[in-house]
Amino acid sequence: MSTETVNLSDRGEGSQDQISGEIQAKHAEYREKLDAGASPSLQPDLDFAPYRSSILRHPTKNPRQVDPEQIELVSPAFGHTDVAELESNLTIAHSGEPLGERMTVQGRLLDGEGRPVRHQLVEVWQANAAGRYIHKRDQHPAPIDPNFTGTGRCITDDEGWYRFLTVKPGAYPWKNHRNAWRPAHIHFSVFGTAFTQRIVTQMYFPGDPLFPLDPIYNSIVDQDARDRLVAKFDHNLTSPEWALGYRWDIVLTGSKATWVEPEGDDE
């Protein structure tokens, strides 16, 4: 789960106006660099100051080589069986219906040339419709939905497609600064052929009013790169009288690659 609500001090540093001003200054600095001929920056700064904990958590020492096989001995294992088709439906994991706006999220996993990436494990985890995770460390005073755990997984097909049925997550507060709220989002994890090839990213929803206020989203200083994290409403994917549809593709490489979290980032 996300640990945004529990890893930071209860006394967030600064007001929203202060954080927003710092974000705007960072974006203006980036635009000046672009105007001067700099290349677009597709990944966030590891020490993006408005995102307070990034200053404490980004690497400060040179990387060390490790044995990949040794790492995999202590890597997490998700489930004890092959991925079942029903695991992509987050609304049927319990005896009752979860609360919230039901929706389908569908897209393709692609390489930088637009070719499908087949038979890859895709996992999602998210808050419930009230913005609460099923985790003992999440003490956000919002109701827990007993019929929604918020996790699912699937395997991409021969054309790179994935598909999940879930409910739209709610926004929730976190401790970056006073009155800080995260936009609604779903965490995505994509595996290659080994745990050491795992990447993690986030999908957002169009038109969220919290976008300009959120330092995690805005730590990606390039507007086009930020836009690639936002799903598109798809009426053709919408199921009549059942679920709204959203389309979101994940591009692994190239100039249009989807942003992924740096290693060690648990937000």
N, C-alpha and C positions, 0 to 999 in steps of 0.2 A: 504494500500500500504506500501511498504518499506519506511522508513524515513532515510535511510542511507545517502542520499544526502543533507539532510536539518537539521539534528539535531546537527551536529558538527560545530566547529568553522571553519571559512573560512581559517584559518591558521593551516593546519594539522601539527602535530608535527613529525619532522624527515623525512629523505629521504627513498626511497624504499630500498636502500642498508642497511640502519640502521634497518628498520622494518624486512627485510629478515634475517639479522643477529640475531635479537632477537628471531624470530621464530625458527631458526635453533638451537639456544641455548636452548630454551624451549623443543624442541623435543629431543635433546641430553640428557637433564636432565631426561626426561621421560624414554628414553631407558635405562639409567643407573639404574633407579628404577626398571624397569622390570627385568634387569639382576640380580638385588639384590633380586628378589623374590616377588616384589610388584604385586598386581593384576592389570589387564588392567583397564585403565580409559576410560570409554565410553562416558562421558560427559565433556564438556569444563570447564576450570577454569573460575569462575565468574569474576576474575580480571586478565584476560590474558593480560599482559602489551602491547604487540604489537597491540592489539585491544583497542585503546586508550580510547574510551568512556566506555568500560566495567568497568574500574577502578572507574568511576564516577557513574555508574548506578547499580552496583551490590548491593544486600541488605547488610546493615550495622547494622541492628537491628534484634532482635529475631522476628520470625513470630507471628502474633496475630490470634487467632481464630475468625472466623466470621460466621455469619449465611448464609449457602448456598442459602436458599430461598430468603434472602434479596439481595444477590448479583445478582441473576437472574432477579430481578425487574429492574435493571439498565444495564443489559447485552445487547449487540447489537442484533438486529434482522435482518436476512438476507432474504429479500424478504417478500412479504405479501401472498404468495400462496405456495402450495406444490411444491417440486422440479420437474421441467418439464424436459423431456428427452432432449430437444434442448439446455438446459442450459449448457450442457457439450461441446457444440460446440462453441468455442470462435471466430470462423471466420464468423459467420452469425448474429452477434448482430446488424449490421448496413446494410445500403443499398448497400454498395460496398464491394469488397474483400480487406482484409487487406494486407499490404505489408510484405514480408519476406518469410522465408522458412517454408512451411506448414509441420506440423508433428502431429503424434498421440502419446500420452503418455498413456500407459496402465500398470496396475499392480494389485496386490492384497493387501488387508489389512488383516494382519495375526496376531495371537497372538504368544507368545513365543514357542508354541508347533507346529506351522505351520498350525493351524486350521483357517479357514476363519472367519473374523469378518463381519457379515452380516448386511445389511440395515443401514449403518452408513453414515452420511453426510460428504462428502469430498469437500472442496473448494480449489480453486487455484486463485492466483493473480500473475501478472508478468508485466515486462516492455515490450514495443513493440520491433520490430526488430531493432530499432535504440537505444534501451536502455533507453527509456523514459516512465515514468508512467503518466497516466492520473490523475494528481493531481495538484492543484494550487501551492502547495509548492515545487514541483519538477521543478526547473528552469535549469536543465541540458540543455545546448544549442544543443539539438538534436530534430529532427522534431516529432511532434505529429501526429499519424496516426488517421485520423477522422473515420476510419472504424475498429478501434481496441480499445476496452476498457480494455481488459486484465484480466477479472474476469470470473469465471465459477464455477459450482458446479454440483454434482451428488450424487446418493445414491449407495453404493456397493450392488451387487446382492447376490444371495444365496451362491455363491462361493467366495465372498469377492472381486470380480473384480470391478475396476473403469476404466473409459476410458475418455480421453479428446482429442478433436481436436483443435489445436491452431497453433501459429507460434513460431518459436524459438526466445526467447528474446535476445537482445543484451547486451553486457557488458556496464557498465556505471561508470563514476567517482564518488567518494565520498570523504569526507573530513577527513578521518582518518590520512593521511599524504600526503606529496607532491606527486602529480601524482599517487594517489591511484585509482585503478580500481577493481570493483567487477566482478568475473566470471559470465557468463550467468547462470541464475538460475530461478526456479519457486518456489514460496512459496506454501506450502500445509498446510491446516488446516483440522484436523479430529476431529469430535465430537463424544462423546458417547451418553448418554441419556439426557445430560443436558449441558448448556453452561459452567458450572464449570468443565466439563470433557474434555474440548478442549485442544488439543495439536497442535503445529505449528512446521513445519520443512521446509527444503529446498532441492530441487532436482537439481543436477548439470549435466553437459554433459561431456561425455568422451573426454579425450585428451585436455582439456582446458589449454592453456599455462599460464593462470593467477593463477592456483592452488597454486604453491609454493609461490606466492606473496601476497596472500589474508589472512589477519589475522583472519577473521571470520571463513573461512573454516579451517584454521590451528589451531584455538583455540581448536579443537578436536585433542588432541595430539596423539591419537592412530590411526595408519595408517588403520587398518581394519575397525574401526568405520568411518573414513573419506570415505573410499572406498564405504561404504554402502549408502552414499549420492549421488553417481554417477550412473546415469541411464546407461543401456546397449543398444547399438544400436541393433535393432531386425529386420533383413531383412524380416522375415516371417510376421511381423506386418506392414511392409511398404506396402503402397497402390500404385500399378503401376501408374506412371504418375500423382500422386496426392500428397502423403505425406510420409515422412520418418517415421519409427516407432522406439519408445524407450520404453523399459520395465523397470519399477521401482516398487518394492514391498516395502511396509511400514510394519515393524514388530514392534509391540507395546511393547512387554516385552521380558525378557530373555537376554541371553548373546549376541545375535545377533540383539538386538533392534536397530531401527533407531534412530539416535540422534534427540532430540526435543529441542526447545528453552526453556530456563528457563522462568518462569512466569515473566511478566513485560518486557520481551525483545521484542522490536519492530523492530529489524533489519531483 
